Amino acid sequence: MNKPMRMLVQAAVVLSTVSIATAAQAEAEFKLRWGHYLGNSKFLKPEQDFAKAIEERTKGRVTIEIAYAGALGKGNEVLTLAGRGAIDMASVVPGYYADQLRFWKAFQIPFVFSSPKQAIEVSIASYKELPPFKAELDKMNVRFLFHQPLGQYYLTGPSADCDSVDGLKGKKVRSFGADIPQVQGAIGAVPVTIGVGDIYEALQRGSLDYSFLNPGNIEANKLYEPGKYSCGPIMSIAGHLIVIGNRTWDRLPKDIQDIFLDQAAKSQAEYIPFLDAIEGEAMEKIKAGGGIFKPFPAAEMAKWRKASPDLLAAWVKGMEADGRGAEAAAVAKRWRELTAN
């Protein structure tokens, strides 16, 4: 082989080696799988943006694939799967883990928070200040990243009488869980457990007088068609937790962990404005479709709260049976301080 040809071959080998090395560098070091119980929708944009931001900020070293609609595990499985390392991240509904997340589940007690913003502010403070919240997640071998806020709940039905306590007496109202039926029954309403997909027909047929959902769901399910009037807001609670398994977390280098925590704080801060905007858009679409929103007067809300049991106090009492009454009482005390204004 002559010298020019040999030099060309050597150059080709060098270029090939560089190309292979570059491709290897471009390959993500950490490919994380995030198990989500919900289907893919516009309502999850802040979580989708979190995944994109992590990939961008780590320059491709980390990629996160969100598997929707229970593809990696059902809602009552993903927390355990993340803790075991079978998946890397999860969106976790505390109510699905009532025995394991007894403190986090308290974020779904009605009539504690006045707005989604307040619920999330209390969540942030609770994780920082109150040891039981971190301890519950530690026990499940996961780390908290951020908390989903939920849109405020409205009563939706064909009658305009949904704006007073007296107007709700004897009315069949959509309900769920163990606590919400108690506050509905306290004013003489009749709680009805019914799936979201069945509400439209129930309102049409009269087997339900009022739905109980946020504007995003009212609009998505076109409930303003059988139920012209929406009264509220009535209730604010918090939604699912976004967590990462400790087995995955411990594999990540410190610089990537720092990016995760910083982005989680940013995503948490972005979630409330996003929710306000998307719920506002839903309300405008409902109005354009003929729906009417009526405020539930503060005086009537005060009557409702006065008639209802103090479910936060009841939660504390329930925790006493497990020997955790003192911890729960400290949580309730701090929450009352944080929600006083």
VEXLUM-580194 format. One line per 8 residues: number of its first residue (from 1); their letters; for each residue x, y, z of C-alpha. Coordinates in nm, 3 decimals, padded with zeros to 5 digits. Layout:
NUM = A = X,Y,Z | ...
END
This chain:
1 = MNKPMRML = 00.000,00.000,00.000 | 00.151,00.336,-00.097 | 00.189,00.617,00.157 | -00.105,00.838,00.042 | -00.340,00.541,00.049 | -00.217,00.437,00.396 | -00.279,00.790,00.527 | -00.633,00.784,00.388
9 = VQAAVVLS = -00.706,00.452,00.559 | -00.568,00.580,00.890 | -00.780,00.895,00.862 | -01.089,00.687,00.793 | -01.020,00.474,01.101 | -00.981,00.786,01.317 | -01.305,00.938,01.184 | -01.487,00.611,01.242
17 = TVSIATAA = -01.360,00.592,01.600 | -01.464,00.954,01.668 | -01.809,00.889,01.522 | -01.858,00.583,01.743 | -01.744,00.776,02.051 | -01.974,01.067,01.967 | -02.268,00.831,01.925 | -02.189,00.670,02.258
25 = QAEAEFKL = -02.178,01.013,02.424 | -02.514,01.102,02.267 | -02.668,00.788,02.414 | -02.851,00.874,02.737 | -02.675,00.755,03.051 | -03.005,00.723,03.236 | -03.328,00.620,03.065 | -03.600,00.661,03.323
33 = RWGHYLGN = -03.953,00.521,03.306 | -04.235,00.714,03.470 | -04.554,00.524,03.550 | -04.871,00.733,03.522 | -05.224,00.619,03.605 | -05.388,00.889,03.390 | -05.419,00.897,03.013 | -05.213,01.143,02.812
41 = SKFLKPEQ = -05.387,01.482,02.809 | -05.328,01.857,02.806 | -05.394,01.865,03.182 | -05.057,01.696,03.244 | -04.845,01.949,03.055 | -04.642,02.061,03.362 | -04.537,01.700,03.421 | -04.454,01.651,03.054
49 = DFAKAIEE = -04.256,01.976,03.060 | -04.066,01.852,03.365 | -03.949,01.545,03.172 | -03.843,01.759,02.875 | -03.662,02.009,03.097 | -03.462,01.734,03.267 | -03.347,01.601,02.931 | -03.253,01.950,02.811
57 = RTKGRVTI = -03.080,02.058,03.131 | -02.877,01.736,03.152 | -02.789,01.771,02.782 | -02.941,01.435,02.704 | -02.772,01.242,02.983 | -03.118,01.169,03.126 | -03.429,01.084,02.928 | -03.769,01.027,03.086
65 = EIAYAGAL = -04.044,00.829,02.918 | -04.392,00.875,03.066 | -04.610,00.564,03.027 | -04.974,00.670,03.053 | -05.300,00.499,03.148 | -05.144,00.238,03.373 | -04.910,00.097,03.107 | -04.640,00.037,03.370
73 = GKGNEVLT = -04.876,-00.036,03.658 | -05.217,00.060,03.790 | -05.278,00.356,04.016 | -05.263,00.133,04.322 | -04.936,-00.029,04.207 | -04.701,00.245,04.082 | -04.583,00.365,04.423 | -04.471,00.016,04.523
81 = LAGRGAID = -04.314,-00.042,04.182 | -04.111,00.280,04.206 | -03.998,00.190,04.557 | -03.879,-00.150,04.440 | -03.697,-00.008,04.138 | -03.923,-00.183,03.886 | -03.999,00.164,03.747 | -03.812,00.487,03.813
89 = MASVVPGY = -04.081,00.750,03.874 | -04.452,00.754,03.949 | -04.757,00.977,03.981 | -04.915,00.863,04.306 | -05.269,00.924,04.433 | -05.250,00.912,04.816 | -05.605,00.777,04.835 | -05.492,00.459,04.659
97 = YADQLRFW = -05.250,00.401,04.948 | -05.473,00.492,05.241 | -05.285,00.267,05.484 | -04.933,00.370,05.377 | -04.984,00.744,05.309 | -05.213,00.842,05.594 | -05.061,01.188,05.629 | -05.051,01.264,05.256
105 = KAFQIPFV = -05.409,01.143,05.221 | -05.518,01.428,05.449 | -05.466,01.664,05.154 | -05.794,01.529,05.018 | -06.002,01.621,05.324 | -06.275,01.866,05.218 | -06.313,02.216,05.363 | -05.951,02.245,05.478
113 = FSSPKQAI = -05.810,02.456,05.193 | -05.961,02.764,05.032 | -05.788,02.731,04.694 | -05.555,02.503,04.493 | -05.273,02.752,04.558 | -05.323,02.730,04.932 | -05.332,02.349,04.923 | -04.996,02.339,04.743
121 = EVSIASYK = -04.842,02.601,04.972 | -04.941,02.383,05.268 | -04.796,02.078,05.090 | -04.461,02.248,05.038 | -04.450,02.365,05.401 | -04.556,02.023,05.530 | -04.278,01.839,05.349 | -04.019,02.087,05.476
129 = ELPPFKAE = -04.141,02.128,05.834 | -04.335,01.818,05.939 | -04.136,01.490,05.959 | -04.425,01.243,05.902 | -04.464,01.346,05.537 | -04.105,01.263,05.442 | -04.111,00.958,05.669 | -04.409,00.806,05.486
137 = LDKMNVRF = -04.232,00.834,05.153 | -03.904,00.710,05.300 | -04.087,00.400,05.418 | -04.205,00.339,05.061 | -03.846,00.401,04.939 | -03.932,00.701,04.719 | -03.846,01.072,04.716 | -04.094,01.357,04.675
145 = LFHQPLGQ = -04.051,01.586,04.373 | -04.370,01.793,04.343 | -04.746,01.786,04.402 | -05.028,01.818,04.149 | -05.291,02.084,04.229 | -05.652,02.011,04.136 | -05.912,02.249,03.996 | -06.182,02.368,04.234
153 = YYLTGPSA = -06.503,02.169,04.252 | -06.840,02.302,04.133 | -07.196,02.171,04.157 | -07.335,02.129,03.804 | -07.698,02.055,03.721 | -08.015,02.169,03.541 | -08.150,02.375,03.833 | -08.020,02.718,03.932
161 = DCDSVDGL = -08.083,02.640,04.301 | -07.729,02.515,04.359 | -07.612,02.842,04.514 | -07.752,02.792,04.865 | -07.754,02.535,05.142 | -08.134,02.523,05.141 | -08.137,02.468,04.764 | -07.927,02.153,04.805
169 = KGKKVRSF = -08.146,01.983,05.064 | -08.276,01.653,04.932 | -08.078,01.690,04.608 | -07.882,01.393,04.474 | -07.520,01.506,04.444 | -07.225,01.321,04.293 | -06.988,01.206,04.566 | -06.675,00.999,04.619
177 = GADIPQVQ = -06.451,00.877,04.899 | -06.539,00.860,05.268 | -06.520,01.227,05.370 | -06.709,01.411,05.097 | -07.039,01.225,05.159 | -07.022,01.350,05.518 | -07.008,01.719,05.425 | -07.280,01.673,05.164
185 = GAIGAVPV = -07.506,01.480,05.400 | -07.453,01.743,05.671 | -07.674,01.989,05.478 | -07.934,01.734,05.376 | -07.800,01.656,05.030 | -07.803,01.292,04.916 | -07.452,01.169,04.821 | -07.443,00.947,04.512
193 = TIGVGDIY = -07.130,00.754,04.418 | -07.103,00.754,04.040 | -06.823,00.732,03.784 | -06.737,01.043,03.583 | -06.830,00.870,03.257 | -07.185,00.805,03.383 | -07.265,01.157,03.504 | -07.392,01.301,03.173
201 = EALQRGSL = -07.665,01.040,03.137 | -07.751,01.054,03.509 | -07.811,01.430,03.484 | -08.022,01.376,03.173 | -08.237,01.109,03.337 | -08.268,01.287,03.671 | -08.104,01.011,03.874 | -07.851,01.280,03.968
209 = DYSFLNPG = -07.936,01.644,04.042 | -07.583,01.782,04.054 | -07.240,01.672,03.947 | -06.939,01.762,04.161 | -06.632,01.823,03.944 | -06.383,02.089,03.836 | -06.438,02.302,03.520 | -06.185,02.101,03.318
217 = NIEANKLY = -06.388,01.785,03.367 | -06.720,01.967,03.327 | -06.604,02.093,02.988 | -06.435,01.769,02.878 | -06.750,01.568,02.953 | -06.988,01.839,02.821 | -07.184,01.832,03.146 | -07.305,02.186,03.076
225 = EPGKYSCG = -07.543,02.033,02.820 | -07.764,01.840,03.066 | -07.658,02.071,03.352 | -07.670,02.437,03.254 | -07.582,02.577,03.596 | -07.252,02.542,03.781 | -07.233,02.684,04.135 | -06.912,02.730,04.328
233 = PIMSIAGH = -06.633,02.701,04.392 | -06.716,02.462,04.674 | -06.402,02.264,04.753 | -06.025,02.261,04.697 | -05.807,01.956,04.752 | -05.466,01.849,04.621 | -05.400,01.573,04.369 | -05.128,01.318,04.304
241 = LIVIGNRT = -04.763,01.324,04.407 | -04.477,01.299,04.161 | -04.204,01.081,04.314 | -03.880,00.914,04.211 | -03.766,00.580,04.352 | -03.467,00.594,04.586 | -03.296,00.313,04.396 | -03.302,00.529,04.086
249 = WDRLPKDI = -03.216,00.844,04.280 | -02.907,00.687,04.433 | -02.777,00.596,04.086 | -02.787,00.957,03.970 | -02.473,01.171,04.006 | -02.494,01.469,04.243 | -02.508,01.724,03.960 | -02.810,01.550,03.807
257 = QDIFLDQA = -02.980,01.519,04.146 | -02.939,01.895,04.189 | -03.100,01.953,03.849 | -03.393,01.728,03.944 | -03.457,01.915,04.269 | -03.423,02.257,04.109 | -03.652,02.164,03.820 | -03.904,02.006,04.058
265 = AKSQAEYI = -03.928,02.336,04.247 | -03.970,02.524,03.917 | -04.237,02.279,03.794 | -04.421,02.308,04.125 | -04.426,02.687,04.092 | -04.548,02.661,03.730 | -04.831,02.416,03.805 | -05.069,02.665,03.975
273 = PFLDAIEG = -05.059,02.933,03.699 | -05.100,02.656,03.443 | -05.401,02.517,03.631 | -05.557,02.862,03.664 | -05.517,02.921,03.291 | -05.651,02.585,03.174 | -05.945,02.595,03.416 | -06.020,02.951,03.302
281 = EAMEKIKA = -06.019,02.836,02.940 | -06.258,02.554,03.030 | -06.495,02.798,03.198 | -06.500,03.019,02.890 | -06.578,02.719,02.667 | -06.859,02.615,02.903 | -07.006,02.965,02.887 | -06.976,02.963,02.508
289 = GGGIFKPF = -07.168,02.634,02.507 | -07.453,02.784,02.706 | -07.337,02.704,03.058 | -07.385,02.954,03.339 | -07.159,02.992,03.642 | -07.313,03.115,03.967 | -07.100,03.205,04.269 | -07.169,03.018,04.590
297 = PAAEMAKW = -07.201,03.310,04.837 | -06.953,03.332,05.125 | -07.238,03.346,05.376 | -07.383,03.022,05.239 | -07.039,02.861,05.239 | -07.001,02.960,05.605 | -07.334,02.792,05.683 | -07.222,02.476,05.506
305 = RKASPDLL = -06.890,02.463,05.690 | -07.062,02.523,06.024 | -07.306,02.238,05.960 | -07.030,01.998,05.855 | -06.817,01.787,06.089 | -06.459,01.901,06.147 | -06.300,01.630,05.936 | -05.945,01.742,06.010
313 = AAWVKGME = -06.014,01.688,06.380 | -06.178,01.355,06.296 | -05.864,01.256,06.104 | -05.652,01.332,06.411 | -05.882,01.121,06.627 | -05.857,00.835,06.379 | -05.477,00.853,06.392 | -05.484,00.823,06.771
321 = ADGRGAEA = -05.594,00.461,06.737 | -05.260,00.385,06.568 | -05.060,00.571,06.829 | -04.992,00.860,06.592 | -05.230,01.110,06.747 | -04.958,01.349,06.865 | -04.799,01.368,06.519 | -05.139,01.416,06.354
329 = AAVAKRWR = -05.234,01.685,06.606 | -04.912,01.872,06.525 | -04.995,01.853,06.154 | -05.352,01.975,06.209 | -05.228,02.263,06.428 | -04.977,02.375,06.166 | -05.232,02.343,05.885 | -05.482,02.557,06.075
337 = ELTAN = -05.211,02.820,06.118 | -05.120,02.811,05.749 | -05.484,02.833,05.635 | -05.597,03.094,05.887 | -05.559,03.387,05.647
END
